[in-house]
Amino acid sequence: MKKHILCLGDSNTHGYCADPADCADHGIRFNEDERWTCRLQAALGSDYLVTEEGLSGRTTVFVDPIHESMDALSVAYSLLKSHEVIDLLIIMLGTNDVKERFNANAACIGAGMERLILKAKSVDCWGTKAPNILVVAPPRIGDGFHDAVMGEGCVEKSKGVAEQFRIVAERQNVHFLNAADCEFNQVDFMHLTRKGHAQLADLLAKEVPTLL
């Protein structure tokens, strides 16, 4: 059986494109030649299966009062079981956790990631192997960001998320990757560009084989 990598994330895992001019199809979602998940699959080759689980707006644990089923925690059991056997779980979340309506600082967001990690470890989806998790900290939201629905304070809170995730990953003995240098766009300041997707895929293509 192929080594199965499940990618659990938000719009940056789904492949949302904030600038249609940056997408080959000029749409709102990067295509299969552009998304980091698909590029990772191509780079790793036929011995691996990379599965996308990206949902725009997804949080770690914070229940969204506007959109239902956005927190990864509440769907973690069914989601992970539906994709077993999992050899590596990549979690890239945190951007949506900074929304004003969740009233969570970077430390609280880190605590949310830790709770999600503990949940993922507890689910019987790993076959005969121990849980294997890689936490990817997304780039921080850019300084030009403003969105009335996401609210105030997002930029400041996002600056501290990567360090909190690093601390949590070390405490939980899971892998950690900081995607800070992957390019975010200058349109909404919180989504990867086509180049950013390629950069992230390249980083992961080097890292993932060492984790399996």
N, C-alpha and C positions, 0 to 999 in steps of 0.2 A: 504494500500500500504506500502511496505517496506520503511524504511528510506534510502534514496539514497545518497551515498557518491561518488563523482567523484574525481579521483586522477589525477591531471594534472601535468605532469613532463617530464623529459628527459630520458636518458638511464637508470638511477637508478630507475625509475618507470617502464620502459619497462622491466627491469630485465637483462640488459647486464651483462655477466660474462666474465671478462678479463682473468680469469684463469680457463680453462676447467676442471682442476683437482678438482676445488672447487665445481663443479656442478655435481649433481647425474647423469645427462645424458651426461656429458663430452662435452657439447655443449657451444655455445656462449650466451645462454639465460637460466637463472635459470628457473626451471619448476614450476608448480603450487603449489608444496609443499614447495617451497623455496622463491618465490618472496614476498616482504613485503605486496603488495596489496592482494594477495591471502591468506597469513597468517592472515592479518587483517580481511578478510572476515570470515575465519574459527573461529577466536577468538570472533568476534562479534555475529555470529550466524545467524539464518534464518530470524530474524526481520530486517536485514540490507542487502542492495545491494551495494557492492563495485565495482566500474567500473574503469578499467585501461584506462588512456589516456597518455601513455608514448611514447615519440619519441626521439630516439637517436639524440643528437645535438640540441635539442630545446632550445631556449633562451626565455627571458621574452618578450622583444620588439625589439631586435636587428636583422635587416634583414641580412641574411647571403648571401654574394656574390657568394658563392660556391655552396650551396644547397638551393633550393627554399622551401618556406613555413615552415621555421624553427622557426620563431618568433611566440610565442603564441598569441600576440596581434592581428595579422592580421587574425587569424582563430578563435578568441575567440567567436564571435557572433554565427557563425554556429556550432561550437563545443558545446558550452553550450546549445544552443537551441535543438540540436540533442539529448541531454541527459536530458532534463527537464522531470519531476520536480526534482530539485537538493536540497537536504536538507543540505548538507555540501560539499563545494569545498575545497579540499586539493591541494595547489600549492607547489610543490617542484622543484624549478628551481634556476638558478644562476651559476651553475658550468660552463656551456658553455659560459656564458656572459663574462668570464674573457679572452676569446681568444684575442690574440694580434690584429687581424684584426678588432675588434670592438672598440679598443682604448678607453675602458671604465674603470674607476677606480671603487672602491667599492661604492662610493657615487652615481656615475652614474648608477651602477647596481641596487642600492636601489631605485633610481628614476624610473628605468624601472619597477621594481616590483610594485611600487606605481601606476604607470600608468596602469599596468595590473589589479591591484585590482580595480581601479576605473572603468575600462571597464567591469570587471566581475559583479560589483555591478549594472551597468547600464542595463545589459541584463535581459530581462523578462523571467527568467528560474526558479524562486524561488517559483512559485505557489502563495499562499496567505501569505507566510512568508517573513521576511526581509532577505537580503543576509547574508549568513553564510559562512565565509571563514577562513581557517586555513593555515597560511604560515609556511612551514617547511624549515628551513635553513639547507642545506646539510653540511656534514663535509667539512672542507677546504681541498684543494688539498695538498697531502703530499709533504714533502721536497725533495723526490727523483724523483719527476716528471720531465720529459722532453718529449716534443712532438713537432717536427718541424712544423707541420701543425697548431697546436694550438698556437705556438709561444712563445715568451719570456714574462716574467712577470706574468704568471698565478698564481704561488704559492703565490707571495706577494699580488696580488690583492684579491685572494680568502680569505686571512686571515681576511679581514675587512668586508666581505659580510654579515655574520650572524648578526653583530651588526647593520649594516645599515637596514637589514630586520626587526630587532626588533624595531628599531625606527619608521620605516614606518608602521609596524603593529599596534603599539601603536597609532600613529597619525590617522590611518584610522579605528581604533576601530575594528580590526579583531584579531583573535587568532594567537598565535605564539608558535612555538616549535623549539628548537635548537637541531638538530640531531648530534651535534659535537662528541658525544661519541659512535656513531654507527661505527662499524669497516669498514674502507676502506682497499682495498688490497695493497699488497706490490709489485704488478706487474706494474700497470699503475698509482697507487696512487690517483685515482679519481673515483673508482667504489666500491660500497658496496660488501663485501664478503657475503657468505651464512649466516655467523654469524651476519653480519651487517644488513642484511634484517630481520633476526629474532629479533634483538634488536629494530629496528625501528618499526616493527609490534607490539612488546610488549609495546613500549612507546605509540603508537597511540591507541592501544586497551584499555589502561587505560584512555587516554585523550578524545577520541571521544565521548563516551557516555555522558560525562559531557557537551558537546557542542550542544547536540540535545534535 
